[in-house]
Amino acid sequence: MIEPKDLSKDELYALLTDAAKNWLAHDGLWFQAVEQKCGMDTAIELDGKAWEKFTQIEATRIMRRLSIQTGGGIPALIQALKFRLYSFLNKQTVVESSDKHCIFRMESCRVQDARKRKNLPDFPCKSVGILEYTHFAKTIDPRIVTKCITCPPDPHPEEYYCCWEFRIK
């Protein structure tokens, strides 16, 4: 029997990527089930409530794992963003940064890419994204203010789906 401790670094990374895919598949299936039973507006409302809590749990666990102290500012946020489950599935980039602010882009998104392949419109994730990124950033450092530059259903360039600005107030 193979145990996780017997796996190589590459095999563990692949296992982590698979776990992230499973997590996202579950999230999508949960959303679709709520949407079918209660409608899109209710599904988005409940999704936002779940993401608001989940993102705080995720940030706290990342901070603990990487020994990031609360109040670490923009550098701590940038570090933590690299360890979100999304980072194993989506191409994300910090395109501008200083000690007081950064601009973060989601250049590929597994959910949006799948919809694009099926010729479906972008999933309207902005309202949930605002909750998600705001609470993730505030868990890292309560001084961080999050601003959505663009996120579906907003129009966006081909190079990315969403773009966020984080600033220390």
DSSP file (Angstrom, degrees, kcal/mol; ACC not computed):
  #  RESIDUE AA STRUCTURE BP1 BP2  ACC     N-H-->O    O-->H-N    N-H-->O    O-->H-N    TCO  KAPPA ALPHA  PHI   PSI    X-CA   Y-CA   Z-CA
    1    1 A M              0   0    0      0, 0.0     2,-0.4     0, 0.0     0, 0.0   0.000 360.0 360.0 360.0 131.6    0.0    0.0    0.0
    2    2 A I        -     0   0    0      3,-0.0     3,-0.0     2,-0.0     5,-0.0  -0.713 360.0-159.9 -86.2 135.8    1.3    3.4   -0.9
    3    3 A E    >   -     0   0    0     -2,-0.4     3,-1.9     1,-0.1     4,-0.4  -0.814  30.4-114.1-109.3 152.7    1.0    6.1    1.7
    4    4 A P  G >  S+     0   0    0      0, 0.0     3,-1.6     0, 0.0    -1,-0.1   0.864 116.9  61.6 -53.9 -35.5    1.1    9.9    1.1
    5    5 A K  G 3  S+     0   0    0      1,-0.3     7,-0.0     7,-0.0    -3,-0.0   0.686  97.9  59.0 -66.2 -15.9    4.4   10.1    3.0
    6    6 A D  G <  S+     0   0    0     -3,-1.9    -1,-0.3     2,-0.0     2,-0.1   0.550  85.9 103.0 -87.4  -8.6    5.9    7.7    0.4
    7    7 A L  S <  S-     0   0    0     -3,-1.6     2,-0.0    -4,-0.4     0, 0.0  -0.411  72.5-117.8 -79.6 150.9    5.2   10.1   -2.5
    8    8 A S     >  -     0   0    0     -2,-0.1     4,-2.6     1,-0.1     5,-0.2  -0.257  34.3 -99.8 -74.1 170.0    7.7   12.3   -4.2
    9    9 A K  H  > S+     0   0    0      1,-0.2     4,-2.3     2,-0.2     5,-0.2   0.916 125.9  48.7 -58.0 -44.9    7.5   16.1   -4.2
   10   10 A D  H  > S+     0   0    0      1,-0.2     4,-2.3     2,-0.2    -1,-0.2   0.890 111.4  49.3 -63.7 -40.2    6.1   16.0   -7.7
   11   11 A E  H  > S+     0   0    0      2,-0.2     4,-2.2     1,-0.2    -1,-0.2   0.885 110.8  50.0 -67.6 -37.9    3.5   13.3   -6.8
   12   12 A L  H  X S+     0   0    0     -4,-2.6     4,-2.5     2,-0.2    -2,-0.2   0.892 110.0  50.8 -66.2 -39.2    2.5   15.3   -3.7
   13   13 A Y  H  X S+     0   0    0     -4,-2.3     4,-2.4     2,-0.2    -2,-0.2   0.919 110.9  48.5 -63.5 -43.0    2.0   18.4   -5.9
   14   14 A A  H  X S+     0   0    0     -4,-2.3     4,-2.4     2,-0.2    -2,-0.2   0.891 110.9  51.2 -63.0 -39.5   -0.1   16.4   -8.3
   15   15 A L  H  X S+     0   0    0     -4,-2.2     4,-2.3     2,-0.2    -2,-0.2   0.905 110.3  49.0 -63.3 -42.1   -2.1   15.1   -5.4
   16   16 A L  H  X S+     0   0    0     -4,-2.5     4,-2.3     2,-0.2    -2,-0.2   0.899 110.2  50.8 -65.0 -41.1   -2.7   18.6   -4.1
   17   17 A T  H  X S+     0   0    0     -4,-2.4     4,-2.2     2,-0.2    -2,-0.2   0.910 110.4  49.4 -62.9 -42.6   -3.7   19.8   -7.5
   18   18 A D  H  X S+     0   0    0     -4,-2.4     4,-2.5     2,-0.2    -2,-0.2   0.899 109.4  52.1 -62.1 -40.7   -6.2   16.9   -7.8
   19   19 A A  H  X S+     0   0    0     -4,-2.3     4,-2.5     1,-0.2    -2,-0.2   0.901 109.0  50.2 -63.3 -40.0   -7.6   17.8   -4.3
   20   20 A A  H  X S+     0   0    0     -4,-2.3     4,-2.4     2,-0.2    -1,-0.2   0.899 110.1  50.3 -64.9 -39.7   -8.0   21.4   -5.4
   21   21 A K  H  X S+     0   0    0     -4,-2.2     4,-2.5     2,-0.2    -2,-0.2   0.914 111.0  49.2 -63.0 -42.4   -9.9   20.2   -8.5
   22   22 A N  H  X S+     0   0    0     -4,-2.5     4,-2.5     2,-0.2    -2,-0.2   0.913 110.2  51.1 -62.6 -42.9  -12.1   18.0   -6.3
   23   23 A W  H  X S+     0   0    0     -4,-2.5     4,-2.3     1,-0.2    -2,-0.2   0.929 112.8  45.3 -59.5 -46.6  -12.8   21.0   -4.0
   24   24 A L  H  X S+     0   0    0     -4,-2.4     4,-2.5     2,-0.2    -2,-0.2   0.874 111.0  53.1 -68.3 -37.0  -13.8   23.2   -7.0
   25   25 A A  H  X S+     0   0    0     -4,-2.5     4,-2.6     2,-0.2    -1,-0.2   0.922 110.2  48.3 -62.1 -43.7  -15.9   20.5   -8.5
   26   26 A H  H  X S+     0   0    0     -4,-2.5     4,-2.7     2,-0.2     5,-0.2   0.924 110.5  51.3 -62.4 -44.1  -17.8   20.1   -5.2
   27   27 A D  H  X S+     0   0    0     -4,-2.3     4,-2.4     1,-0.2    -2,-0.2   0.924 112.6  46.3 -58.1 -45.5  -18.3   23.9   -5.0
   28   28 A G  H  X S+     0   0    0     -4,-2.5     4,-2.5     2,-0.2    -2,-0.2   0.901 112.9  48.2 -65.6 -42.1  -19.7   23.9   -8.5
   29   29 A L  H  X S+     0   0    0     -4,-2.6     4,-2.2     2,-0.2    -2,-0.2   0.893 111.4  50.7 -66.4 -39.5  -22.0   21.0   -7.9
   30   30 A W  H  X S+     0   0    0     -4,-2.7     4,-2.2    -5,-0.2     5,-0.2   0.943 111.5  48.7 -60.6 -47.6  -23.3   22.5   -4.7
   31   31 A F  H  X S+     0   0    0     -4,-2.4     4,-2.9    -5,-0.2    -2,-0.2   0.931 111.0  49.3 -58.9 -47.3  -23.9   25.8   -6.5
   32   32 A Q  H  X S+     0   0    0     -4,-2.5     4,-2.6     1,-0.2    -1,-0.2   0.872 109.5  52.4 -62.6 -37.5  -25.8   24.1   -9.3
   33   33 A A  H  X S+     0   0    0     -4,-2.2     4,-1.8     2,-0.2    -1,-0.2   0.922 112.9  44.0 -64.9 -43.3  -28.0   22.1   -6.9
   34   34 A V  H  X>S+     0   0    0     -4,-2.2     4,-3.4     2,-0.2     5,-0.6   0.913 113.1  52.3 -66.9 -41.8  -29.0   25.2   -5.0
   35   35 A E  H  X5S+     0   0    0     -4,-2.9     4,-2.0     1,-0.2    -2,-0.2   0.914 110.0  48.6 -60.0 -43.5  -29.5   27.1   -8.3
   36   36 A Q  H  <5S+     0   0    0     -4,-2.6    -1,-0.2     1,-0.2    -2,-0.2   0.880 120.8  35.8 -64.8 -38.0  -31.8   24.3   -9.6
   37   37 A K  H  <5S+     0   0    0     -4,-1.8    -2,-0.2    -5,-0.2    -1,-0.2   0.857 136.5  15.9 -83.9 -36.8  -33.9   24.2   -6.4
   38   38 A C  H  <5S-     0   0    0     -4,-3.4     4,-0.4     1,-0.2    -3,-0.2   0.520 105.5-107.1-120.9  -8.9  -33.9   27.9   -5.5
   39   39 A G     X< -     0   0    0     -4,-2.0     4,-2.2    -5,-0.6    -1,-0.2  -0.120  38.1 -73.3  97.2 161.9  -32.8   30.0   -8.5
   40   40 A M  H  > S+     0   0    0      1,-0.2     4,-2.7     2,-0.2     5,-0.2   0.885 124.8  54.4 -62.8 -43.6  -29.7   31.9   -9.4
   41   41 A D  H  > S+     0   0    0      1,-0.2     4,-2.2     2,-0.2    -1,-0.2   0.922 112.6  43.0 -61.1 -44.6  -30.2   34.8   -7.0
   42   42 A T  H  > S+     0   0    0     -4,-0.4     4,-2.8     2,-0.2     5,-0.3   0.895 112.6  53.6 -67.9 -39.6  -30.6   32.6   -4.0
   43   43 A A  H  X S+     0   0    0     -4,-2.2     4,-2.5     1,-0.2    -2,-0.2   0.922 111.1  45.7 -61.4 -43.5  -27.6   30.4   -5.1
   44   44 A I  H  X S+     0   0    0     -4,-2.7     4,-2.5     2,-0.2    -1,-0.2   0.909 112.3  51.6 -66.7 -41.0  -25.4   33.5   -5.4
   45   45 A E  H  X S+     0   0    0     -4,-2.2     4,-1.7    -5,-0.2    -2,-0.2   0.943 115.0  41.3 -59.6 -48.3  -26.6   34.8   -2.1
   46   46 A L  H  X S+     0   0    0     -4,-2.8     4,-2.2     1,-0.2    -2,-0.2   0.864 112.2  55.3 -69.8 -35.5  -25.8   31.5   -0.3
   47   47 A D  H  X S+     0   0    0     -4,-2.5     4,-2.9    -5,-0.3     5,-0.2   0.915 106.4  52.2 -61.0 -43.0  -22.6   31.1   -2.2
   48   48 A G  H  X S+     0   0    0     -4,-2.5     4,-2.4     1,-0.2    -1,-0.2   0.902 108.4  50.1 -60.1 -42.0  -21.5   34.5   -1.0
   49   49 A K  H  X S+     0   0    0     -4,-1.7     4,-1.4     2,-0.2    -1,-0.2   0.906 112.9  46.6 -64.1 -40.9  -22.2   33.5    2.6
   50   50 A A  H  X S+     0   0    0     -4,-2.2     4,-3.1     1,-0.2    -2,-0.2   0.933 113.5  47.7 -66.5 -45.4  -20.2   30.3    2.3
   51   51 A W  H  X S+     0   0    0     -4,-2.9     4,-2.7     1,-0.2     5,-0.3   0.866 104.9  60.3 -65.3 -36.2  -17.3   32.0    0.6
   52   52 A E  H  X S+     0   0    0     -4,-2.4     4,-0.7    -5,-0.2    -1,-0.2   0.916 115.4  34.2 -57.3 -43.2  -17.2   34.8    3.2
   53   53 A K  H  X S+     0   0    0     -4,-1.4     4,-1.9     2,-0.2     3,-0.4   0.916 117.6  52.3 -77.8 -45.3  -16.6   32.2    5.9
   54   54 A F  H  X S+     0   0    0     -4,-3.1     4,-3.1     1,-0.2     5,-0.2   0.907 105.5  54.4 -59.3 -43.3  -14.5   29.7    3.9
   55   55 A T  H  X S+     0   0    0     -4,-2.7     4,-2.4     1,-0.2    -1,-0.2   0.836 107.4  50.9 -64.8 -31.3  -12.0   32.4    2.7
   56   56 A Q  H  X S+     0   0    0     -4,-0.7     4,-2.4    -3,-0.4    -1,-0.2   0.896 111.7  47.6 -69.9 -40.1  -11.3   33.4    6.3
   57   57 A I  H  X S+     0   0    0     -4,-1.9     4,-2.4     2,-0.2    -2,-0.2   0.932 112.9  49.0 -63.6 -45.7  -10.7   29.8    7.3
   58   58 A E  H  X S+     0   0    0     -4,-3.1     4,-2.4     1,-0.2    -2,-0.2   0.930 112.3  47.6 -60.9 -46.4   -8.4   29.4    4.2
   59   59 A A  H  X S+     0   0    0     -4,-2.4     4,-2.8     1,-0.2    -1,-0.2   0.919 111.6  50.7 -61.4 -44.1   -6.4   32.5    5.0
   60   60 A T  H  X S+     0   0    0     -4,-2.4     4,-2.3     1,-0.2    -1,-0.2   0.909 111.8  46.9 -62.0 -42.6   -6.0   31.6    8.7
   61   61 A R  H  X S+     0   0    0     -4,-2.4     4,-2.6     2,-0.2    -1,-0.2   0.895 112.3  49.7 -68.0 -39.2   -4.7   28.1    7.8
   62   62 A I  H  X S+     0   0    0     -4,-2.4     4,-2.5    -5,-0.2     6,-0.2   0.934 111.3  50.0 -62.7 -45.1   -2.3   29.5    5.2
   63   63 A M  H  X>S+     0   0    0     -4,-2.8     5,-2.4     1,-0.2     4,-0.7   0.919 112.5  46.8 -59.7 -44.2   -1.0   32.0    7.8
   64   64 A R  H ><5S+     0   0    0     -4,-2.3     3,-0.8     3,-0.2    -1,-0.2   0.937 113.2  48.4 -63.2 -46.9   -0.5   29.3   10.3
   65   65 A R  H 3<5S+     0   0    0     -4,-2.6    -2,-0.2     1,-0.2    -1,-0.2   0.869 120.9  35.8 -62.0 -38.6    1.2   27.0    7.9
   66   66 A L  H 3<5S-     0   0    0     -4,-2.5    -1,-0.2    -5,-0.2    -2,-0.2   0.340 108.3-119.1 -99.7   6.1    3.6   29.7    6.6
   67   67 A S  T <<5 +     0   0    0     -3,-0.8     2,-0.5    -4,-0.7    -3,-0.2   0.896  53.0 165.3  55.4  43.7    4.0   31.5   10.0
   68   68 A I      < -     0   0    0     -5,-2.4     2,-0.3    -6,-0.2    -1,-0.2  -0.804  29.3-138.5 -89.9 126.6    2.5   34.7    8.6
   69   69 A Q    >   -     0   0    0     -2,-0.5     3,-1.0     1,-0.1     7,-0.1  -0.606  24.6-100.8 -84.7 144.9    1.6   37.1   11.4
   70   70 A T  T 3  S+     0   0    0     -2,-0.3    71,-0.2     1,-0.2    70,-0.1  -0.379 110.1  36.4 -58.5 138.6   -1.7   39.1   11.3
   71   71 A G  T 3  S+     0   0    0     69,-2.3    -1,-0.2    68,-0.1    70,-0.2   0.646  71.5 137.4  91.0  16.0   -1.0   42.6   10.1
   72   72 A G    <>  -     0   0    0     -3,-1.0     4,-1.0    68,-0.8    69,-0.1   0.465  50.6-148.6 -77.3  -0.6    1.8   41.7    7.6
   73   73 A G  H  >  -     0   0    0      1,-0.2     4,-1.9     2,-0.2    -1,-0.2  -0.187  49.4 -26.2  72.2-160.3    0.4   44.1    5.0
   74   74 A I  H  > S+     0   0    0     25,-0.8     4,-2.8     1,-0.2     5,-0.2   0.879 134.0  56.9 -62.3 -42.7    0.6   43.7    1.3
   75   75 A P  H  > S+     0   0    0      0, 0.0     4,-2.0     0, 0.0    -1,-0.2   0.906 109.0  47.3 -58.3 -38.9    3.7   41.5    1.3
   76   76 A A  H  X S+     0   0    0     -4,-1.0     4,-2.6    -3,-0.2    -2,-0.2   0.899 111.7  50.9 -67.1 -40.1    1.9   39.0    3.5
   77   77 A L  H  X S+     0   0    0     -4,-1.9     4,-2.7     2,-0.2     5,-0.2   0.936 109.3  50.1 -62.0 -46.9   -1.2   39.1    1.3
   78   78 A I  H  X S+     0   0    0     -4,-2.8     4,-1.0     1,-0.2    -1,-0.2   0.909 112.3  48.2 -59.0 -42.4    0.8   38.4   -1.8
   79   79 A Q  H >< S+     0   0    0     -4,-2.0     3,-0.7    -5,-0.2     4,-0.3   0.934 112.4  48.0 -63.2 -45.9    2.5   35.5   -0.2
   80   80 A A  H >< S+     0   0    0     -4,-2.6     3,-2.0     1,-0.2     4,-0.3   0.872 103.0  61.5 -65.3 -37.8   -0.8   34.0    1.1
   81   81 A L  H >< S+     0   0    0     -4,-2.7     3,-1.0     1,-0.3    -1,-0.2   0.813  96.1  62.4 -58.5 -29.4   -2.5   34.4   -2.3
   82   82 A K  T << S+     0   0    0     -4,-1.0    -1,-0.3    -3,-0.7    -2,-0.2   0.641 104.9  47.4 -70.0 -14.1    0.1   32.0   -3.8
   83   83 A F  T <  S+     0   0    0     -3,-2.0    -1,-0.2    -4,-0.3    -2,-0.2   0.285  80.5 117.1-114.9   9.0   -1.1   29.2   -1.4
   84   84 A R  S X  S-     0   0    0     -3,-1.0     3,-1.1    -4,-0.3     4,-0.4  -0.409  78.7-113.6 -68.3 154.7   -4.9   29.5   -2.0
   85   85 A L  G >  S+     0   0    0      1,-0.3     3,-1.6     2,-0.2     4,-0.3   0.869 117.4  63.0 -57.5 -35.5   -6.5   26.4   -3.5
   86   86 A Y  G >> S+     0   0    0      1,-0.3     4,-3.0     2,-0.2     3,-2.1   0.837  89.2  68.4 -56.0 -33.7   -7.2   28.5   -6.6
   87   87 A S  G <4 S+     0   0    0     -3,-1.1    -1,-0.3     1,-0.3    -2,-0.2   0.701  95.3  55.2 -65.2 -17.5   -3.5   29.0   -7.2
   88   88 A F  G <4 S+     0   0    0     -3,-1.6    -1,-0.3    -4,-0.4    -2,-0.2   0.543 120.9  29.0 -87.7  -8.3   -3.1   25.3   -8.0
   89   89 A L  T <4 S+     0   0    0     -3,-2.1     2,-0.3    -4,-0.3    -2,-0.2   0.677 115.3  51.4-120.5 -32.2   -5.8   25.6  -10.7
   90   90 A N  S  < S-     0   0    0     -4,-3.0     2,-0.7    19,-0.1    19,-0.2  -0.797  76.4-118.4-115.7 151.1   -5.8   29.1  -12.1
   91   91 A K        +     0   0    0     17,-0.3    16,-2.0    -2,-0.3    17,-1.8  -0.816  42.1 173.5 -88.4 117.3   -3.1   31.4  -13.5
   92   92 A Q  E     -A  106   0A   0     -2,-0.7     2,-0.4    14,-0.2    14,-0.2  -0.949   8.6-171.3-127.0 146.6   -3.0   34.4  -11.2
   93   93 A T  E     -A  105   0A   0     12,-2.5    12,-3.0    -2,-0.4     2,-0.8  -0.997  26.2-140.0-141.8 138.6   -0.5   37.2  -11.3
   94   94 A V  E     +A  104   0A   0     -2,-0.4    10,-0.2    10,-0.2     3,-0.1  -0.903  26.0 179.7 -91.5 113.6    0.4   40.2   -9.2
   95   95 A V  E     +     0   0A   0      8,-2.0     2,-0.3    -2,-0.8     9,-0.1   0.587  65.3  17.9 -96.1 -11.9    1.1   42.8  -11.9
   96   96 A E  E    S+A  103   0A   0      7,-1.0     7,-2.4    -3,-0.1     2,-0.3  -0.961  70.4 165.8-156.6 137.7    2.0   45.7   -9.7
   97   97 A S  E     +A  102   0A   0     -2,-0.3     2,-0.3     5,-0.2     5,-0.2  -0.993  10.9 158.4-157.9 151.7    3.0   45.9   -6.0
   98   98 A S        -     0   0    0      3,-2.5     3,-0.1    -2,-0.3    -2,-0.0  -0.843  60.9 -84.5-149.0-176.1    4.5   48.1   -3.3
   99   99 A D  S    S+     0   0    0     -2,-0.3   -25,-0.8     1,-0.2     3,-0.1   0.708 128.5  40.7 -69.2 -17.4    4.4   48.0    0.5
  100  100 A K  S    S+     0   0    0      1,-0.2    68,-2.6   -27,-0.1     2,-0.3   0.595 122.9   5.7-108.5 -14.4    1.0   49.9    0.3
  101  101 A H  E     - B   0 167A   0     66,-0.2    -3,-2.5    -3,-0.1     2,-0.3  -0.994  50.5-168.0-161.3 163.4   -0.8   48.3   -2.6
  102  102 A C  E     -AB  97 166A   0     64,-2.0    64,-2.5    -2,-0.3     2,-0.5  -0.985  18.2-137.3-152.7 156.8   -1.0   45.6   -5.2
  103  103 A I  E     -AB  96 165A   0     -7,-2.4    -8,-2.0    -2,-0.3    -7,-1.0  -0.980  24.2-168.4-115.7 124.7   -2.9   44.8   -8.4
  104  104 A F  E     -AB  94 164A   0     60,-3.0    60,-3.1    -2,-0.5     2,-0.4  -0.942   1.7-168.4-119.4 131.8   -3.9   41.1   -8.6
  105  105 A R  E     -AB  93 163A   0    -12,-3.0   -12,-2.5    -2,-0.4     2,-0.8  -0.948  21.9-144.4-124.1 143.1   -5.3   39.4  -11.8
  106  106 A M  E     +AB  92 162A   0     56,-2.4    55,-2.9    -2,-0.4    56,-0.9  -0.887  23.6 177.5 -99.7 100.8   -6.9   36.1  -12.5
  107  107 A E        +     0   0    0    -16,-2.0     2,-0.4    -2,-0.8   -15,-0.2   0.835  69.9  19.8 -80.3 -33.4   -5.5   35.4  -16.0
  108  108 A S        -     0   0    0    -17,-1.8     2,-0.4    -3,-0.1   -17,-0.3  -0.995  67.3-169.7-132.8 145.0   -7.1   32.0  -16.3
  109  109 A C     >  -     0   0    0     -2,-0.4     4,-3.5   -19,-0.2     5,-0.3  -0.985  19.7-145.5-136.3 121.4  -10.0   30.7  -14.3
  110  110 A R  H  > S+     0   0    0     -2,-0.4     4,-1.8     1,-0.2     5,-0.1   0.878 101.8  46.7 -55.2 -42.0  -11.0   27.0  -14.5
  111  111 A V  H  > S+     0   0    0      2,-0.2     4,-1.9     1,-0.2    -1,-0.2   0.956 117.1  41.4 -66.8 -50.7  -14.7   27.9  -14.1
  112  112 A Q  H  > S+     0   0    0      1,-0.2     4,-2.4     2,-0.2    -2,-0.2   0.884 112.8  54.3 -67.9 -37.8  -14.7   30.7  -16.7
  113  113 A D  H  X S+     0   0    0     -4,-3.5     4,-2.2     1,-0.2    -1,-0.2   0.899 108.2  50.2 -61.7 -39.7  -12.5   28.7  -19.1
  114  114 A A  H  X S+     0   0    0     -4,-1.8     4,-1.3    -5,-0.3    -1,-0.2   0.906 110.9  48.8 -65.0 -41.0  -15.0   25.8  -19.0
  115  115 A R  H  <>S+     0   0    0     -4,-1.9     5,-3.0     1,-0.2    -2,-0.2   0.892 109.6  52.6 -65.0 -39.1  -17.9   28.1  -19.7
  116  116 A K  H ><5S+     0   0    0     -4,-2.4     3,-1.7     1,-0.2    -2,-0.2   0.910 106.0  53.3 -63.3 -42.3  -16.0   29.7  -22.6
  117  117 A R  H 3<5S+     0   0    0     -4,-2.2    -1,-0.2     1,-0.3    -2,-0.2   0.820 110.4  48.4 -61.1 -30.1  -15.4   26.3  -24.1
  118  118 A K  T 3<5S-     0   0    0     -4,-1.3    -1,-0.3    -3,-0.1    -2,-0.2   0.297 116.7-115.6 -92.4   9.0  -19.1   25.6  -23.9
  119  119 A N  T < 5 +     0   0    0     -3,-1.7    -3,-0.2     1,-0.2    -2,-0.1   0.840  68.9 142.4  58.2  35.6  -19.9   29.0  -25.5
  120  120 A L      < -     0   0    0     -5,-3.0    -1,-0.2    -8,-0.1     3,-0.1  -0.724  56.5-101.3-100.2 154.5  -21.7   30.1  -22.3
  121  121 A P        -     0   0    0      0, 0.0    -1,-0.1     0, 0.0    -3,-0.1  -0.303  54.2 -77.9 -68.1 160.5  -21.4   33.7  -21.0
  122  122 A D        -     0   0    0      1,-0.1   -10,-0.1    31,-0.1    -9,-0.0  -0.249  50.7-106.5 -54.6 144.3  -19.1   34.4  -18.1
  123  123 A F        -     0   0    0     -3,-0.1     2,-1.9     1,-0.1    -1,-0.1  -0.619  32.0-121.6 -71.2 132.5  -20.3   33.3  -14.7
  124  124 A P        +     0   0    0      0, 0.0     3,-0.3     0, 0.0     4,-0.2  -0.502  55.2 149.5 -80.4  79.5  -21.4   36.5  -12.8
  125  125 A C     >  +     0   0    0     -2,-1.9     4,-3.2    27,-0.2     5,-0.2   0.384  32.8 103.8 -95.6   3.7  -19.0   36.0   -9.8
  126  126 A K  H  > S+     0   0    0     26,-2.2     4,-2.7     1,-0.2     5,-0.2   0.906  79.8  49.4 -56.3 -49.1  -18.4   39.6   -8.9
  127  127 A S  H  > S+     0   0    0     -3,-0.3     4,-1.3     1,-0.2    -1,-0.2   0.888 117.2  41.9 -62.4 -38.1  -20.6   39.8   -5.8
  128  128 A V  H  > S+     0   0    0     -4,-0.2     4,-3.0     2,-0.2    -1,-0.2   0.897 112.3  55.2 -72.6 -41.0  -19.2   36.7   -4.4
  129  129 A G  H  X S+     0   0    0     -4,-3.2     4,-3.0     1,-0.2     5,-0.4   0.876 103.3  55.3 -59.8 -38.7  -15.6   37.7   -5.4
  130  130 A I  H  X S+     0   0    0     -4,-2.7     4,-1.9    -5,-0.2     5,-0.2   0.935 112.9  41.7 -60.8 -45.4  -16.0   41.0   -3.5
  131  131 A L  H  X S+     0   0    0     -4,-1.3     4,-2.4    -5,-0.2     5,-0.3   0.942 116.6  49.8 -64.1 -47.0  -16.9   39.1   -0.3
  132  132 A E  H  X S+     0   0    0     -4,-3.0     4,-2.1     1,-0.2    -2,-0.2   0.952 117.1  36.7 -58.6 -56.2  -14.2   36.4   -0.9
  133  133 A Y  H  X S+     0   0    0     -4,-3.0     4,-2.5     2,-0.2     5,-0.2   0.864 115.6  54.3 -71.3 -35.5  -11.3   38.7   -1.6
  134  134 A T  H  X S+     0   0    0     -4,-1.9     4,-2.4    -5,-0.4    -1,-0.2   0.947 113.9  40.8 -61.7 -48.0  -12.3   41.3    1.0
  135  135 A H  H  X S+     0   0    0     -4,-2.4     4,-1.5    -5,-0.2    -2,-0.2   0.844 114.1  52.5 -73.8 -32.7  -12.5   38.8    3.8
  136  136 A F  H  X S+     0   0    0     -4,-2.1     4,-1.6    -5,-0.3     3,-0.2   0.962 113.8  43.6 -62.3 -50.6   -9.4   36.9    2.7
  137  137 A A  H  X S+     0   0    0     -4,-2.5     4,-2.7     1,-0.2     7,-0.3   0.905 112.7  51.4 -63.2 -42.6   -7.4   40.2    2.7
  138  138 A K  H  < S+     0   0    0     -4,-2.4    -1,-0.2     1,-0.2    -2,-0.2   0.789 106.1  55.7 -68.0 -26.4   -8.8   41.4    6.0
  139  139 A T  H  < S+     0   0    0     -4,-1.5    -1,-0.2    -3,-0.2    -2,-0.2   0.891 111.0  44.6 -69.6 -38.3   -7.9   38.1    7.6
  140  140 A I  H  < S-     0   0    0     -4,-1.6   -69,-2.3     1,-0.3   -68,-0.8   0.930 141.5  -6.9 -67.7 -46.2   -4.3   38.6    6.6
  141  141 A D    ><  -     0   0    0     -4,-2.7     3,-2.3   -71,-0.2    -1,-0.3  -0.860  58.8-148.3-155.6 114.0   -4.3   42.3    7.6
  142  142 A P  T 3  S+     0   0    0      0, 0.0    -4,-0.1     0, 0.0    -3,-0.1   0.654  97.0  66.1 -60.3 -14.4   -7.4   44.2    8.8
  143  143 A R  T 3  S+     0   0    0     -6,-0.1    26,-2.4    -5,-0.1     2,-0.3   0.624  77.4 106.3 -80.8 -12.3   -6.0   47.4    7.3
  144  144 A I  E <   -C  168   0A   0     -3,-2.3     2,-0.4    -7,-0.3    24,-0.2  -0.520  54.8-159.5 -77.0 130.3   -6.3   46.1    3.8
  145  145 A V  E     -C  167   0A   0     22,-3.5    22,-2.3    -2,-0.3     2,-0.4  -0.916   9.1-148.2-106.3 133.0   -9.0   47.6    1.6
  146  146 A T  E     -C  166   0A   0     -2,-0.4     2,-0.4    20,-0.2    20,-0.2  -0.860  14.0-175.5-106.7 134.0  -10.1   45.6   -1.4
  147  147 A K  E     -C  165   0A   0     18,-2.8    18,-3.1    -2,-0.4     2,-0.6  -0.996  21.3-136.1-129.1 130.4  -11.4   47.1   -4.6
  148  148 A C  E     -C  164   0A   0     -2,-0.4    16,-0.2    16,-0.2     3,-0.1  -0.754  18.9-179.1 -82.9 120.3  -12.8   45.2   -7.6
  149  149 A I  E    S-     0   0A   0     14,-2.5     2,-0.3    -2,-0.6    15,-0.2   0.889  72.7 -19.9 -83.2 -46.2  -11.3   46.7  -10.8
  150  150 A T  E     +C  163   0A   0     13,-1.7    13,-2.8     4,-0.1    -1,-0.4  -0.947  66.0 157.5-159.9 145.6  -13.3   44.2  -13.0
  151  151 A C    >   -     0   0    0     -2,-0.3     3,-2.5    11,-0.2    11,-0.2  -0.899  48.7 -50.7-164.8 137.6  -15.0   40.9  -12.5
  152  152 A P  T 3  S+     0   0    0      0, 0.0   -26,-2.2     0, 0.0   -27,-0.2  -0.234 122.7  40.0 -52.0 135.2  -17.7   39.1  -14.5
  153  153 A P  T 3  S+     0   0    0      0, 0.0   -31,-0.1     0, 0.0     3,-0.1  -0.964 107.1  86.2 -87.5   5.3  -20.4   40.1  -15.3
  154  154 A D  S <  S-     0   0    0     -3,-2.5     2,-0.1     1,-0.1    -4,-0.1  -0.296  93.3-100.5 -59.2 149.8  -18.2   43.3  -15.9
  155  155 A P        -     0   0    0      0, 0.0    -4,-0.1     0, 0.0    -1,-0.1  -0.437  48.7-178.0 -65.6 150.5  -16.5   43.4  -19.3
  156  156 A H        -     0   0    0     -2,-0.1     5,-0.1    -6,-0.1     6,-0.1  -0.980  29.0 -97.9-148.0 156.0  -12.9   42.4  -19.2
  157  157 A P    >   -     0   0    0      0, 0.0     3,-1.1     0, 0.0     0, 0.0  -0.293  38.8-108.6 -70.6 164.0  -10.0   42.1  -21.6
  158  158 A E  T 3  S+     0   0    0      1,-0.2     3,-0.0     3,-0.0     0, 0.0   0.772 112.4  69.2 -60.9 -27.2   -9.1   38.8  -23.1
  159  159 A E  T 3  S+     0   0    0      1,-0.1     2,-0.3     2,-0.1    -1,-0.2   0.702 111.7   7.5 -72.0 -20.2   -5.9   38.6  -20.9
  160  160 A Y    <   -     0   0    0     -3,-1.1   -53,-0.3     1,-0.1    -1,-0.1  -0.993  51.5-144.2-157.9 160.6   -7.7   38.2  -17.6
  161  161 A Y  S    S+     0   0    0    -55,-2.9     2,-0.3    -2,-0.3   -54,-0.1   0.850  84.9  11.0 -93.5 -44.5  -11.1   37.5  -16.1
  162  162 A C  E     -B  106   0A   0    -56,-0.9   -56,-2.4   -11,-0.2     2,-0.4  -0.955  57.5-163.6-138.8 157.9  -10.9   39.6  -12.9
  163  163 A C  E     -BC 105 150A   0    -13,-2.8   -14,-2.5    -2,-0.3   -13,-1.7  -0.997   9.0-170.6-144.4 134.3   -8.6   42.2  -11.4
  164  164 A W  E     -BC 104 148A   0    -60,-3.1   -60,-3.0    -2,-0.4     2,-0.5  -0.949  11.5-150.8-129.8 143.6   -8.4   43.3   -7.8
  165  165 A E  E     -BC 103 147A   0    -18,-3.1   -18,-2.8    -2,-0.4     2,-0.4  -0.959  10.4-166.9-114.3 134.0   -6.6   46.1   -6.1
  166  166 A F  E     +BC 102 146A   0    -64,-2.5   -64,-2.0    -2,-0.5     2,-0.3  -0.977  11.9 176.2-119.3 131.4   -5.6   45.8   -2.5
  167  167 A R  E     -BC 101 145A   0    -22,-2.3   -22,-3.5    -2,-0.4     2,-0.6  -0.974  33.0-123.2-134.7 147.9   -4.4   48.9   -0.4
  168  168 A I  E       C   0 144A   0    -68,-2.6   -24,-0.2    -2,-0.3   -25,-0.0  -0.805 360.0 360.0 -84.2 125.6   -3.4   49.6    3.1
  169  169 A K              0   0    0    -26,-2.4    -1,-0.1    -2,-0.6   -25,-0.1   0.507 360.0 360.0 -81.8 360.0   -5.7   52.3    4.4
